[in-house]
Amino acid sequence: MSDKAVEKAVEAMSFEEAMAALEQVVGALERGEVPLEQSIALYERGAALKAHCAKKLAEAEEKVELIRAQEGRAVGTTPAEGM
C-alpha cells in the first residue's frame, strides 16, 4: 500500500476509528512482535493516526467555541487574567 493510500484511509476514519487503530499500532509496537521494517511502517501509520485524531479534536473544539459564542457565552478555555 502506498503512503498516499494509507493517508487517505486515515483521513477517511472517524475519531473513534482512528483512536482504535492507534491503540492497535501502539500495542503491536510495545509488544515488539514485528520486524524492524514493519515497526517503522507502523510508527509512520501511528504518527498519521495521531495527527488525524488531533485534527478531529481541534475541529470539535472549534465547533464548541462557535456554539458558545452563538449562545452569548465567553469563548476560550482559560480564564481571563486578573480574575
Sequence and secondary structure as in RCSB ss.txt:
>XXXX:A:sequence
MSDKAVEKAVEAMSFEEAMAALEQVVGALERGEVPLEQSIALYERGAALKAHCAKKLAEAEEKVELIRAQEGRAV
GTTPAEGM
>XXXX:A:secstr
  HHHHHHHHHTS HHHHHHHHHHHHHHHHHT S HHHHHHHHHHHHHHHHHHHHHHHHHHHHHHHHHHHTT   
SSS  TT 
